[in-house]
């Protein structure tokens, strides 16, 4: 079975704090891709990052960084020096090539950054 | 600019009525998807289409129907058989998924459907 778990339903932080959003996935496939999306209050999902199962390098993009660890089946997302504009729901998703190319989404983590 | 347009933004349905949600993309993407989002449940796949004139059921297809007559359009009909249609509906598109490749999905702004 394939599954994505985002155990944190809601997180509140004060502006400028660092925050990590957790994502744990399950799959028996050896080739898969992981994604993070941001859903601001306007509703659309915005693509943030894609990572394939063969690339465990961590990635940094500005204030965003991602830590992919196959040993723990985790793909965590850290926002450094959070800002009010980071307030949104963040989704982690999994897609495997052995299946039917369907995304499996986590239930999302609502991040509230307080001024 | 290329993108995905969903309309209307808000939609109300009477009991026993079918309603159709529009989704149009000008990204030249082959694949299109419909998701339903309920509070606390994330996104669930309703239908998807990898190519024109072909579509597949997702995880919660009952009570919904789709068509894919044109590459740029993938309308979703919520039929009267869908007993709990109140939700936020998101349409997405991507380049065609295939072995050895993966493509991020691009999403529209969504349609919020409510029952009168």
Interface residues (C-beta under 8 A of the other chain):
Chain A: X6 X9 X33 X35 X37 X42 X43 X44 X45 X46 X47 X50 X52 X91 X95 X97 X100 X101 X102 X103 X105 X106 X107 X108
Chain B: X31 X33 X35 X40 X41 X42 X43 X44 X45 X48 X50 X56 X58 X88 X90 X92 X97 X98 X99 X100 X102 X104 X105 X106 X107 X108 X109 X110
